[in-house]
Amino acid sequence: MMPSLVLRLYVKIVLIAACMVLGGACLGFSFWWWRGAVVGASLMALLVGALVLFSRRRTLMLLGADAAEAQGSAEGAADAAVIGIFLYQAAVDPLTPGGVSEEERAARRSRAYQIAASEALPRKVQVSAAAALEVLDEGQDDERAQAALEALVRSVYESRANL
């Protein structure tokens, strides 16, 4: 299992801070021997502490923005799945006879299956999308198709509430 982003970030900050303090000690030692090493390490520790203190709020804001971006991506993928499957339904059952060519129907079917299998979708939405596509492929019962599409939309809303 991979550690969280926040934990990895803090480990990197600690390692960089240790390297900077050690570098300050080495630089001070090269000029003023042991007293210089203590002074250089102390100054670098103060500098690192000030940088961490002043950049903490911005770092937390950026981490929060990444989480919001991931949530928005999942929501967008779920909405795209709903739209793609509804477009496929329109191709399977057009309003006018002969309104959709076989090539367009095949293209919409292929795209709907690609979207439904997307890794960006929550698992519950993937399952609902697959069930809706299965019912649409059978093409026999309009009530079952409508119920499957309603279940898909409901799963999208429920997954949005859980994100």
Order of alpha helices (4+ residues) and beta strands (2+ residues): alpha-alpha-alpha-alpha
